[in-house]
Amino acid sequence: RRHIDEKRRTSRGPMTMAMTKALVLLVGIGRSLAGDASTPHAHRGVAKPFKPGPPKDFKLDSKEEQTLGAGKMVKRQVLDKETGSGTALAVQDVGATPETVLGRITDFPNYPKMVSGVSECSNYMEKVHSNKTQTLMTRMVMKAAVMKFEGFFHHTYYPTLSSVTWTLDYDRTSDFVDSVGYWYVARHPSNPEASRVFYSVNIIPGEWVPGFVVDILQNQALGQAVSWVKVESEKLSPKPQTSGRGKAKGAKSKGEVTPGDTAGDAGGSWLDWALDWKGFYLPPFSRFAPY
């Protein structure tokens, strides 16, 4: 009898674990889409917002320049000298002008068509200010693994600085504890028809996010946060037609950025990318999201 009881206890182990995970998942799903536009967020911001313009104290080395010239993404941890904390910065060359790239980044209503992991997205307020900056308040529903997250974001577009920054809209309740981020799009240093895109994001998820979901996210593709911008921007950019001695029509020179260059394998959402960076703190901060 003791042998039978031991066998039953042992056989229940994996089943109990599976049931526990399923229960936690159901609880997590129940907490998904808990955003509320009618109530303010629990705080007015705990993560440090990004500033527009070129990344401060950042310079690419020769190896990173070669990586970008090969159509690949560069990722680096950047230390904030004021706070001593580090954030991940992704850099990608895109075969489209900065105007085209920024147009894609700020086209929030079309994010469900362009961005993997975004199922719903719309602006509930748009305003152009006297200094030409634009405020875009956006509701977004994002998927990570089998869970959904609803967020209300306060975007600021700085046309003269080629930048977009965001925080949460703290007048509404989001599923995230906090989220801040940053896009900066510079003209490519050697190709006036191309861009160099800089992206960083800081997400603090709720403590209710199950650990095994985070494990799933950690195993997904890294570095997909800006690949959608590259793909969608280059769709709108005419393919270069060049000809000349020793160079076939349509061929590109070494290091030249042209439409069609992609940043690794497709797949994964900005949220997956954000949650995959071990350089961020989890919790309260968990490494992407938009985008």
Summary of the structure (lengths in Angstrom):
residues: 291
radius of gyration: 21.6
end to end distance: 58.0
largest distance: 87.7
contacts: 921
relative contact order: 0.19
helix: 27%
strand: 27%
